[in-house]
Amino acid sequence: MPLAAIAGARGTGLLVARIVLVATLAVAALQGLGAAAVHGATTIPDEPETVLVDGPSHAAVVADVDGDGQPELVRITDLAPGGIQLGVEIWRQGRDGRWAITAPAVPLGRGRSAAERAAGVSGDRENMLPALANDSVRLLLWREGGRARVLAVVNAGNGPGDQVPCCLTVWEVTEPLGGGAPSLTLLIDTQRGGDTVFAVDMDGDGTDELAVREPAAANTPAGFSVQRWTAGRFIVTSQPLNAGDVAQPYLLGDSDGLKGDEIGLIGSFGPGGTGYGLTRVSLRKRAIHAETTELPSNGAVLTVAASDTGPSEIVFGDQDHRLLAFSWPADKEMTQVGRSSRLGRPVGVIGTDTDLRIMLRRDAPPALDLIGPDLSESSIQEVRPSDAAKPFFDKTYAPYLGPWPDPLPGNVEAQVYGGELIRASTDGSPAWAPIAALPGMAPLGELGRDGAWTALAQRMGTPSAGEITRNGGVLHQNDEFSITLVHTSEVLTPEAGGGAIRPAVDDAVVDARAGTNGQEALLIGTPAFEASVVAPQGSFAMTVTGVSTELHQLVRNPDLNSSPEIAGPPFRIPIVSSLGSPGNQAFDAALHVITPAGHGYTARWHVRLLRTPPRIGAESPFLSLTFSGTISGQTDPTATVTADGQSTHADTKGHYQLNVPAGFIPRDVRVQARDPIGNVSSVTVSVVAPIDYRRLPGLPIVIVLTVVVGGILFVRAPKLVSRPATSRGDDAPFEEIDAD
């Protein structure tokens, strides 16, 4: 991916200051959370000898352009770095095994329109204008008999005023045997417009025609043209064609039973585009023939070859409609011949005859149904994405879906879905095995000696199979992508550990108690932390926090003026919260690393941003059997609670309890909660033992106090001591005294 195409990527420096913690507090926090210190960076397996093709690519194809039996990479790129003019360039493998361009790119041109001629716009020796970066281009393979030739197709990106962009120009690309500069030979300047070009044998003579869809303009209706190769040159046949609005093109193969293949266009019709139709375009006796039939929606179609010599069936479906099969012989009405119980979009075919399976893509949850040609429920097999591919399905870098571009050993055709390579096994039944997830990537083809290398195209928004197929399609405009050349064996090898990684983190504390097998729990004090990884040079790192996404390229020597690049290894990747609200926050974050060979690795975290002190509640017991009180309450699950020199850690639900001395006389105890970041809060609680009489109603309190006081007085009152009587030894009788 050209770096200029990476929007909104941040630099390598953190946007906020790092947390500064006292060492003893950090150690205590880690011990309390059961977290172990993490040393070093997660290492993603290296991909040696990977080649990052310099500069942006606007179109590319893998083909043998010099006839030596060894495929090369042909691409349309910038003629000069940072320039606006386009050129054609060839990459080939040298005798020493190294990859390099055969020569500097040669300029690509297009025809001048009548309006440009009238305005006095001059061209080169062939009356061509230079192809510019905003023009529409495509590279494709065109077969003349048994020979495949590389064609470069270019058209103006914009037309003057309200006119159709002009002019569609076709060049043949060749290269001298053994290397050298590409050679461009003009085959036709159509002096017409065109936004889609297919190389397809429409008359069944063994040589492809160029089928061109011509868009409408304000005063020009939409049309369709066919360029037939006759006596060493293309002859153009064209006619107006209304295939509806926003018509999507498809290759239909032989669906009408006549000689040659057809093109299909699904467009919308009627007021507000509420109706949909399939227009089939064929070539009969060198004349364009079109017929249209109604469809239930703007889904997708593909053809399934019949087991006999009859025409192929057309299957149709989308995410809201069941898969349907139709028969549509030439000049007859289309009739339904099959109906599946499954919803989904048909995306390909694997196998042949009775072992043939239609690939039906489902989105919720992501899966691929393989359905037999009879659409029966009993024939269905389900293919789930690989573990490494699953995290990428809802991202801008979705895993590749489409055909593997070249036959596997044994001349076996294969398809790719969600990090799984699907093919027909030796007994004919479908089989699949994991490969690289290919997020945001698509295989252009095997090249080099014995197909030992594979060219991968990569960009934001995964290139679709229709965008890279070698027999053409919609022209590319303002749609740059990057290319890597990697060992084919690397692509066919799945990710280590199912693609799951656990990088070391800085400016964060790992909460081992709250994590799961697939997601670590982190605590941070500022809105950013860093993850450290060792990854192959040229990998991309995508960080996701909430709805925010940032993209970085991992390189050894970053451009000082390129903020998306991060130096390494190890690569310290900033992960910044997208939440702007104050106070504590919780959010999910992820780091996705995509290597040049298409391997996808993912780290996932549940992150808590702790900005404010933890809340804490505390209460003392009503009754205690001893002269101590158990203080209990609830706080943040990560907090350490301290009171009277005693400490404990809250459990996973935030509950805690502590024992402190207590007596009859109430006393205040300060209870403090500290989170691992260092935020502190406290609360004061009064404790009494063995019973907190203050909580009793009035009369019980009086009774209790009376009993208590009485008990105290009883214990403390003096006891009466009995003494024996004493005698003075006086035996005299009492003397009676009379009163006066």
Rosetta blueprint (number, residue, H / E / L):
1 M L
2 P L
3 L H
4 A H
5 A H
6 I L
7 A L
8 G L
9 A L
10 R L
11 G L
12 T L
13 G L
14 L L
15 L L
16 V L
17 A L
18 R L
19 I L
20 V L
21 L L
22 V L
23 A H
24 T H
25 L H
26 A H
27 V H
28 A H
29 A H
30 L H
31 Q H
32 G H
33 L H
34 G L
35 A L
36 A L
37 A L
38 V L
39 H L
40 G L
41 A L
42 T E
43 T E
44 I L
45 P L
46 D L
47 E L
48 P L
49 E L
50 T L
51 V E
52 L E
53 V L
54 D L
55 G L
56 P L
57 S E
58 H E
59 A E
60 A E
61 V E
62 V E
63 A E
64 D L
65 V L
66 D L
67 G L
68 D L
69 G L
70 Q L
71 P L
72 E E
73 L E
74 V E
75 R E
76 I E
77 T E
78 D E
79 L L
80 A L
81 P L
82 G L
83 G L
84 I L
85 Q E
86 L E
87 G E
88 V E
89 E E
90 I E
91 W E
92 R E
93 Q E
94 G L
95 R L
96 D L
97 G L
98 R L
99 W E
100 A E
101 I E
102 T L
103 A L
104 P L
105 A L
106 V E
107 P E
108 L L
109 G E
110 R E
111 G E
112 R L
113 S L
114 A H
115 A H
116 E H
117 R H
118 A H
119 A L
120 G L
121 V L
122 S L
123 G L
124 D L
125 R L
126 E L
127 N L
128 M E
129 L E
130 P E
131 A L
132 L E
133 A L
134 N L
135 D L
136 S E
137 V E
138 R E
139 L E
140 L E
141 L E
142 W E
143 R E
144 E E
145 G L
146 G L
147 R E
148 A E
149 R E
150 V E
151 L E
152 A E
153 V E
154 V E
155 N E
156 A L
157 G L
158 N L
159 G L
160 P L
161 G L
162 D L
163 Q L
164 V L
165 P L
166 C L
167 C L
168 L L
169 T E
170 V E
171 W E
172 E E
173 V E
174 T E
175 E L
176 P L
177 L L
178 G L
179 G L
180 G L
181 A L
182 P L
183 S E
184 L E
185 T E
186 L E
187 L E
188 I E
189 D E
190 T L
191 Q L
192 R L
193 G L
194 G L
195 D L
196 T E
197 V E
198 F E
199 A E
200 V E
201 D L
202 M L
203 D L
204 G L
205 D L
206 G L
207 T E
208 D L
209 E E
210 L E
211 A E
212 V E
213 R E
214 E E
215 P L
216 A L
217 A E
218 A L
219 N L
220 T E
221 P L
222 A L
223 G E
224 F E
225 S E
226 V E
227 Q E
228 R E
229 W E
230 T E
231 A L
232 G L
233 R E
234 F E
235 I E
236 V E
237 T E
238 S E
239 Q E
240 P E
241 L L
242 N L
243 A L
244 G L
245 D E
246 V E
247 A E
248 Q E
249 P E
250 Y E
251 L E
252 L E
253 G E
254 D L
255 S L
256 D L
257 G L
258 L L
259 K L
260 G L
261 D L
262 E E
263 I E
264 G E
265 L E
266 I E
267 G E
268 S E
269 F E
270 G L
271 P H
272 G H
273 G H
274 T L
275 G E
276 Y E
277 G E
278 L E
279 T E
280 R E
281 V E
282 S E
283 L E
284 R E
285 K L
286 R L
287 A E
288 I E
289 H E
290 A E
291 E E
292 T E
293 T E
294 E E
295 L E
296 P L
297 S L
298 N L
299 G L
300 A E
301 V E
302 L E
303 T E
304 V E
305 A L
306 A L
307 S L
308 D L
309 T L
310 G L
311 P L
312 S L
313 E E
314 I E
315 V E
316 F E
317 G E
318 D E
319 Q L
320 D L
321 H E
322 R E
323 L E
324 L E
325 A E
326 F E
327 S E
328 W L
329 P L
330 A L
331 D L
332 K L
333 E L
334 M L
335 T E
336 Q E
337 V E
338 G E
339 R E
340 S E
341 S E
342 R E
343 L E
344 G L
345 R E
346 P E
347 V E
348 G E
349 V E
350 I E
351 G L
352 T L
353 D H
354 T H
355 D H
356 L L
357 R E
358 I E
359 M E
360 L E
361 R E
362 R E
363 D E
364 A L
365 P L
366 P E
367 A E
368 L E
369 D E
370 L E
371 I E
372 G L
373 P L
374 D L
375 L L
376 S L
377 E H
378 S H
379 S H
380 I L
381 Q E
382 E E
383 V E
384 R L
385 P L
386 S L
387 D L
388 A L
389 A L
390 K H
391 P H
392 F H
393 F L
394 D L
395 K L
396 T L
397 Y L
398 A L
399 P E
400 Y L
401 L E
402 G E
403 P E
404 W L
405 P L
406 D L
407 P L
408 L E
409 P L
410 G L
411 N L
412 V E
413 E L
414 A E
415 Q E
416 V E
417 Y E
418 G L
419 G L
420 E E
421 L E
422 I E
423 R E
424 A E
425 S L
426 T L
427 D L
428 G L
429 S L
430 P E
431 A E
432 W E
433 A E
434 P E
435 I L
436 A L
437 A L
438 L L
439 P E
440 G L
441 M E
442 A E
443 P E
444 L E
445 G E
446 E E
447 L E
448 G L
449 R H
450 D H
451 G H
452 A L
453 W E
454 T E
455 A E
456 L E
457 A E
458 Q E
459 R L
460 M L
461 G L
462 T L
463 P L
464 S L
465 A H
466 G H
467 E H
468 I H
469 T L
470 R L
471 N L
472 G E
473 G E
474 V E
475 L L
476 H E
477 Q L
478 N L
479 D L
480 E L
481 F E
482 S E
483 I E
484 T E
485 L E
486 V E
487 H E
488 T H
489 S H
490 E H
491 V H
492 L L
493 T L
494 P L
495 E L
496 A H
497 G H
498 G H
499 G H
500 A E
501 I L
502 R L
503 P L
504 A E
505 V E
506 D E
507 D L
508 A L
509 V E
510 V E
511 D L
512 A L
513 R L
514 A L
515 G L
516 T L
517 N L
518 G L
519 Q L
520 E E
521 A E
522 L E
523 L E
524 I E
525 G L
526 T L
527 P L
528 A E
529 F E
530 E E
531 A E
532 S E
533 V E
534 V E
535 A L
536 P L
537 Q L
538 G L
539 S L
540 F E
541 A E
542 M E
543 T E
544 V E
545 T E
546 G L
547 V L
548 S E
549 T E
550 E E
551 L E
552 H E
553 Q E
554 L E
555 V E
556 R L
557 N L
558 P L
559 D L
560 L L
561 N L
562 S L
563 S L
564 P L
565 E E
566 I E
567 A E
568 G L
569 P L
570 P L
571 F E
572 R E
573 I E
574 P E
575 I E
576 V E
577 S L
578 S L
579 L L
580 G L
581 S L
582 P L
583 G L
584 N L
585 Q E
586 A E
587 F E
588 D E
589 A E
590 A E
591 L E
592 H E
593 V E
594 I E
595 T L
596 P L
597 A L
598 G L
599 H L
600 G E
601 Y E
602 T E
603 A E
604 R E
605 W E
606 H E
607 V E
608 R E
609 L E
610 L L
611 R L
612 T L
613 P L
614 P L
615 R L
616 I E
617 G L
618 A L
619 E E
620 S L
621 P L
622 F L
623 L E
624 S L
625 L L
626 T L
627 F L
628 S E
629 G E
630 T E
631 I E
632 S E
633 G E
634 Q E
635 T E
636 D L
637 P L
638 T L
639 A L
640 T E
641 V E
642 T E
643 A E
644 D L
645 G L
646 Q E
647 S E
648 T E
649 H E
650 A L
651 D L
652 T L
653 K L
654 G L
655 H E
656 Y E
657 Q E
658 L E
659 N E
660 V E
661 P E
662 A L
663 G L
664 F L
665 I L
666 P L
667 R E
668 D E
669 V E
670 R E
671 V E
672 Q E
673 A E
674 R E
675 D L
676 P L
677 I L
678 G L
679 N L
680 V E
681 S E
682 S E
683 V E
684 T E
685 V E
686 S E
687 V E
688 V L
689 A L
690 P L
691 I E
692 D L
693 Y H
694 R H
695 R H
696 L L
697 P L
698 G H
699 L H
700 P H
701 I H
702 V H
703 I H
704 V H
705 L H
706 T H
707 V H
708 V H
709 V H
710 G H
711 G H
712 I H
713 L H
714 F H
715 V H
716 R H
717 A L
718 P L
719 K L
720 L L
721 V L
722 S L
723 R L
724 P L
725 A L
726 T L
727 S L
728 R L
729 G L
730 D L
731 D L
732 A L
733 P L
734 F L
735 E L
736 E L
737 I L
738 D L
739 A L
740 D L
